[in-house]
Amino acid sequence: MALESINAPAALVTDATAETFRERVIDASMQALVLVDFWAEWCGPCKSLTPLLEKVVAEYQGRVRLVKIDVDKNQMLAGQFRVQSIPTVYAFGGGRPLDGFMGALPESQLRAFIDRLLDALGGEVPAGDEQDMTALLEAAEAAVAAGDHASAETLFGEILDLDPDNLKALTGLARARCAAGDLPGARALLDRIPEDSAGDPAVVQARAVVALAAEARPVEDLDGLRAYVEANPGDHQRRYELAGGLMAVGDREGAADHLLEIVRRDRNWNGGEAKARLLRMFDAIGLEDPFTKATRRRLSSVLFS
């Protein structure tokens, strides 16, 4: 059975998923302190903490709300917030995380926790600090890495609501939209970046990601094209198309192999486009990524052999 909400009015206690997190936590925390309770059916301490949270929340007459997240049904969301044990409770105010705790606190400590945060808010939306922004950025990047584009957009969007010129959030949101297939939306975000920030590593990476996504053309008969290239190794144009098809299905190793082969056979083919695409791959993936480091060494070996 799900934990029953018997102590607080329904308006003050809700459940949330990745799809409703922004509305029920981020947006709601602009009007009240929101406690986010990560729990599970099998968790013994959760069965004592959650009813206590509901009881205490009801007594604050709307100044505090409770949102419950079942970690078994929302593993991605729990992972983004690095929930390692349950119950875990995070407090949100002004659209950002403020504090949290793990384990089942006694009622007196729970009240002290809430009172301290309400006093800190002072009835106003908090301005936020660098630590809060960093936590949101880390959660957003974790969502991108996990392929959870919806959550990534929500988190990056919250940062931009607070700081519209935040380069990391702008470029992160562009990468998330690109991964979700929204190239026009990604390009529109990159167009907002001022010229003097063009060399920023986050900007370079995002632009490379968008450029590569535009180049990654699906190939209807990938195996047939691969067979053709094997039989006609000097057809660099078809090999280049094969590399794009492999990129489209996420085979970056295969794409790099064929681009390196073009460079090996004719480094100046099509104005050096095979090498240029490899460099875009390096920028998009990140210069510190093991794949990039290994492939750069292979490229250097080809160029200087």
Residue, then its C-alpha position, 0 to 999 in steps of 0.5 A: m500500500a502507498l503511504e496514506s496522507i491523513n494529517a495534512p490537507a490534500a493541497l499541501v501534500t502531493d506526489a511528484t514525478a520527473e514530469t511534474f517536479r517543476e510544477r510541484v516543487i520548483d514553481a511551488s517553492m516560489q510561494a512556500l517552503v517545499l519539503v521533498d520526501f524521497w521514500a519507498e514502500w519497503c522503507g521502515p523509517c519512511k513509514s514513521l517519518t512521512p506521517l510526521l511530515e504531514k502532521v507538521v506541514a498541516e500546522y504551518q497553515g500553507r507556509v510549508r508544503l510536502v511533495k512525496i517521491d517514490v524512489d522505486k518509481n522515479q529512480m532517475l530523479a532520485g539519482q539526480f539528487r544523489v539520494q543514497s539512502i531513504p528517507t531523504v528530505y530536501a527543502f526548496g525555497g525560491g526555486r532552489p534547494l536550500d538544505g536537507f537531511m537523511g533519516a527519520l528525525p524526531e518531531s522536535q528536530l523536524r520543527a527546528f529544521i523547518d523553523r530555521l529555513l522559514d526564518a532564513l527566508g523571512g517571507e521573501v524569495p531567497a536570492g540563492d547563492e553559488q552553492d545552490m546554483t552549482a547543485l542545480l547545474e550538477a543535477a541538470e548535467a546528470a540528467v543530460a548524461a542519463g538521457d533524461h532530457a525532460s528533467a535536464e530542460t526543467l533544471f536548466g530552465e530554472i537556472l535561466d529563470l534566475d540568471p538569464d545569461n548563465l552560460k553553463a545553463l544556456t549551453g546545457l539547455a542547448r545540448a539537452r534540446c539537441a539530444a531531444g531532436d530539437l535542433p532549431g531550439a538548440r540553435a536559438l539558445l546559442d544565438r543568445i550567446p554574446e560574441d565575446s563568449a564564443g571561446d568559452p569551453a562550454v560554448v565551443q562544446a555546445r556549438a560542436v554538439v549542435a553541428l555534429a547533430a546536424e551532420a549525423r544523417p541516418v542511413e537507411d541501409l547502413d550495412g549495405l553502405r558499410a559493405y560498399v565502402e569495404a569494396n570501394p575503399g577509395d570512395h571518400q565521399r561514401r565513407y564520409e557518409l558512412a561516418g555520419g550514419l554511424m554517428a546518427v546511431g551513436d557509434r562514435e568509435g566506428a565514425a572515428d575509424h572511418l574519418l581517420e581512414i580518410v585522413r590517412r588516405d588523403r588528409n586534404w580531401n574536401g578541404g580537410e573535412a574529415k579532420a575537421r569533423l574529428l575535431r568537432m567530435f573532440d569538442a562535442i565530447g570533451l577534451e578530457d574524455p578518454f575517447t577524445k584523448a585516445t582518438r587524438r593520439r591516433l589522429s596525431s599518429v596518422l598526421f605525423s607518420 
